[in-house]
Amino acid sequence: MNKAHASIDTAYLQQTLLEMLAIPSPAGFTDEIVHYTVGHLQELDIPFELTRRGTIRATLRGAGDGHARAVVNHLDTLGAMVREIRPNGRLALAPVGTWSSRFAEGGRVSVFSEGQVYRGTVLPVLASGHAFNDEVDRLPVAWTNVELRVDEAVFSADDVRDLGIAVGDFVSFDPQPEFLDNGFINARHLDNKAGAATLLAALKCLRNQGAELPITCHPIFTVTEEVGSGSAAAVPPEVSEFVSIDVGPVAAGQTAAETGVTVCMQDASGPYDYHLTRHLLGLCREEGIEARRDVFRYYHSDASSAVAAGHDIRTALLAFGTDATHGYERTHMDSLLSLAELLVAYLQSTPTFRADRGDHVEPEDFSHQLDHSDLPVGGTPLPDAAEIFSRE
């Protein structure tokens, strides 16, 4: 095991992730995963409060100087909802969250009606190679071109309604987890249950060590990140530093990897805080944690919704490298353990800026990104016109 990972309970992290994957939680259908996460906080003796919609705000008390920071992870996942009951008894679907129907095809699912859970498979509307031949390959990738086949004797819309299935019922996709001995983890919904399990493992480590924190920290678990509103109302007013935890897309053109931790410098909502991101990168250097920087193009996080809601906070995004994000996802234990170790180090570090406490900063205390002597001087200076003419 990497020396940097020695303090993290790997078995706890793996088991917590596996249990979280067993609990369906598409955005809007997250009550049970909230109860599960609350149970872990109670076992760790970490106080918390619940918002009406189910966001969990926990508190680890630190030195009482008016500072606070938040580490934020979402519990909701991608999923679908019944959009239409078709005449042939198949169900049309609307996605919950932003993801391609390409990854829904072939998925085994559960349909949650008001009184019962039904099983089924998501298939393209042209699903038989023997009936449609090459037409199957010409079918465009779109949610309008897939449908859910319920594993019941239903052959008409009335048959489906008789089961109690209705428009608006939630559909969750089986996670299909496989944990390999070489450290690779394959599953749907690693975004962001792997992040949630990692945060809990970091909190367990801090509790076991009896760590004293320099400032109060609020571990926050949100429930609507996949639909864009996750942290909008979740941030206590005393928080000045906000670190979001999420997946880092491993793909061509990205530097994120399934080893170490990735610090996102910018995503679709704009740059992350200059000073907080560099504080985190500095901790990686000090602790010997493998780290890389990346820019995520088609990406939003809990930090985005918090800033959009008007919270005056410094934000950063820490990611575990994940291949095929929002599809058949894969990460590695090394990345999760690196992230956990960085969280442990960060929560025990001093504030990025002491002057950030309170609701305003005095001009003399405001941060600098450049030394005045480093300010660039552009262009070529013009000669003095009087000197030019004096030579005549």
RAMO-V836063 format. One record per residue. N is the residue number from 0. RES is the residue in one letter. SS is DSSP state (A for helix, B for strand, O for the rest). NEAR is the number of other C-alpha atoms within 10 Angstrom. Layout:
# RAMO-V836063
N;RES;SS;NEAR
N;RES;SS;NEAR
This chain:
# RAMO-V836063
0;M;O;6
1;N;O;10
2;K;A;9
3;A;A;17
4;H;A;18
5;A;O;11
6;S;O;17
7;I;O;21
8;D;O;16
9;T;A;16
10;A;A;10
11;Y;A;15
12;L;A;24
13;Q;A;19
14;Q;A;12
15;T;A;22
16;L;A;21
17;L;A;20
18;E;A;13
19;M;A;24
20;L;A;23
21;A;O;14
22;I;O;16
23;P;O;24
24;S;O;26
25;P;B;27
26;A;O;25
27;G;O;16
28;F;O;20
29;T;O;21
30;D;A;18
31;E;A;14
32;I;A;23
33;V;A;20
34;H;A;12
35;Y;A;14
36;T;A;18
37;V;A;21
38;G;A;12
39;H;A;14
40;L;A;18
41;Q;A;11
42;E;A;9
43;L;O;16
44;D;O;12
45;I;O;17
46;P;O;14
47;F;B;16
48;E;B;13
49;L;B;15
50;T;O;11
51;R;O;7
52;R;O;12
53;G;O;18
54;T;O;23
55;I;B;27
56;R;B;22
57;A;B;20
58;T;O;18
59;L;B;22
60;R;O;16
61;G;B;18
62;A;O;12
63;G;O;10
64;D;O;12
65;G;O;15
66;H;O;22
67;A;B;26
68;R;B;24
69;A;B;27
70;V;B;24
71;V;B;28
72;N;B;31
73;H;B;27
74;L;O;30
75;D;O;29
76;T;B;30
77;L;O;25
78;G;B;27
79;A;B;24
80;M;B;21
81;V;B;22
82;R;B;16
83;E;B;17
84;I;B;21
85;R;O;16
86;P;O;13
87;N;O;14
88;G;O;22
89;R;O;22
90;L;B;24
91;A;B;22
92;L;B;26
93;A;B;20
94;P;B;19
95;V;B;19
96;G;O;19
97;T;O;12
98;W;O;17
99;S;O;14
100;S;A;20
101;R;A;15
102;F;A;15
103;A;O;24
104;E;O;19
105;G;O;15
106;G;O;17
107;R;B;18
108;V;B;22
109;S;B;18
110;V;B;22
111;F;B;21
112;S;O;18
113;E;O;12
114;G;O;9
115;Q;O;10
116;V;B;12
117;Y;B;16
118;R;B;16
119;G;B;18
120;T;B;17
121;V;B;24
122;L;B;20
123;P;B;23
124;V;O;16
125;L;O;17
126;A;O;17
127;S;O;12
128;G;A;11
129;H;A;8
130;A;A;10
131;F;A;11
132;N;O;12
133;D;O;10
134;E;A;12
135;V;A;16
136;D;A;11
137;R;A;9
138;L;O;13
139;P;O;12
140;V;O;15
141;A;O;11
142;W;A;18
143;T;A;13
144;N;A;17
145;V;B;26
146;E;B;26
147;L;B;28
148;R;B;21
149;V;B;20
150;D;O;10
151;E;O;13
152;A;O;10
153;V;O;17
154;F;O;14
155;S;O;14
156;A;A;17
157;D;A;15
158;D;A;16
159;V;A;22
160;R;A;14
161;D;A;10
162;L;A;16
163;G;O;15
164;I;O;23
165;A;O;20
166;V;O;15
167;G;O;15
168;D;O;17
169;F;B;27
170;V;B;29
171;S;B;24
172;F;B;23
173;D;O;18
174;P;O;22
175;Q;O;14
176;P;O;19
177;E;B;12
178;F;B;16
179;L;O;11
180;D;O;7
181;N;O;8
182;G;O;12
183;F;B;15
184;I;B;20
185;N;B;20
186;A;B;20
187;R;O;24
188;H;O;29
189;L;A;30
190;D;A;27
191;N;A;25
192;K;A;26
193;A;A;28
194;G;A;27
195;A;A;25
196;A;A;26
197;T;A;32
198;L;A;26
199;L;A;21
200;A;A;27
201;A;A;25
202;L;A;22
203;K;A;23
204;C;A;19
205;L;A;22
206;R;A;15
207;N;A;11
208;Q;A;10
209;G;O;9
210;A;O;13
211;E;O;15
212;L;B;17
213;P;O;18
214;I;O;21
215;T;B;23
216;C;B;23
217;H;B;24
218;P;B;23
219;I;B;24
220;F;B;28
221;T;B;27
222;V;O;27
223;T;O;25
224;E;A;26
225;E;A;26
226;V;A;16
227;G;O;15
228;S;O;19
229;G;O;26
230;S;O;28
231;A;O;20
232;A;O;15
233;A;O;23
234;V;O;20
235;P;O;13
236;P;O;12
237;E;O;18
238;V;O;23
239;S;O;26
240;E;B;24
241;F;B;28
242;V;B;25
243;S;B;22
244;I;B;28
245;D;B;26
246;V;B;26
247;G;B;30
248;P;B;29
249;V;B;20
250;A;O;14
251;A;O;7
252;G;O;10
253;Q;O;14
254;T;O;17
255;A;O;28
256;A;O;23
257;E;O;22
258;T;O;21
259;G;O;23
260;V;B;29
261;T;B;29
262;V;B;24
263;C;B;21
264;M;B;19
265;Q;B;19
266;D;B;18
267;A;O;13
268;S;O;17
269;G;B;13
270;P;B;13
271;Y;O;21
272;D;O;18
273;Y;A;14
274;H;A;17
275;L;A;20
276;T;A;21
277;R;A;15
278;H;A;17
279;L;A;23
280;L;A;21
281;G;A;14
282;L;A;17
283;C;A;23
284;R;A;11
285;E;A;10
286;E;A;14
287;G;O;15
288;I;O;23
289;E;O;18
290;A;B;24
291;R;B;17
292;R;B;17
293;D;B;19
294;V;B;22
295;F;O;19
296;R;O;13
297;Y;O;9
298;Y;O;14
299;H;O;18
300;S;O;25
301;D;A;28
302;A;A;28
303;S;A;23
304;S;A;20
305;A;A;21
306;V;A;17
307;A;A;13
308;A;O;15
309;G;O;10
310;H;O;20
311;D;O;17
312;I;O;21
313;R;B;21
314;T;B;24
315;A;B;27
316;L;B;27
317;L;B;25
318;A;B;28
319;F;B;35
320;G;B;27
321;T;B;27
322;D;B;21
323;A;O;15
324;T;O;20
325;H;O;20
326;G;O;19
327;Y;O;18
328;E;B;21
329;R;B;23
330;T;B;28
331;H;B;22
332;M;A;23
333;D;A;21
334;S;A;26
335;L;A;28
336;L;A;28
337;S;A;27
338;L;A;31
339;A;A;29
340;E;A;26
341;L;A;27
342;L;A;24
343;V;A;21
344;A;A;17
345;Y;A;18
346;L;A;25
347;Q;O;18
348;S;O;15
349;T;O;12
350;P;O;20
351;T;O;16
352;F;O;15
353;R;A;14
354;A;A;16
355;D;A;23
356;R;O;17
357;G;O;14
358;D;O;10
359;H;O;10
360;V;O;13
361;E;O;8
362;P;A;7
363;E;A;7
364;D;A;11
365;F;O;11
366;S;O;12
367;H;O;9
368;Q;O;8
369;L;O;9
370;D;O;7
371;H;A;8
372;S;A;6
373;D;A;8
374;L;O;8
375;P;O;8
376;V;O;7
377;G;O;6
378;G;O;6
379;T;O;6
380;P;O;7
381;L;O;6
382;P;O;8
383;D;O;8
384;A;A;8
385;A;A;8
386;E;A;9
387;I;A;9
388;F;A;8
389;S;A;7
390;R;O;6
391;E;O;5
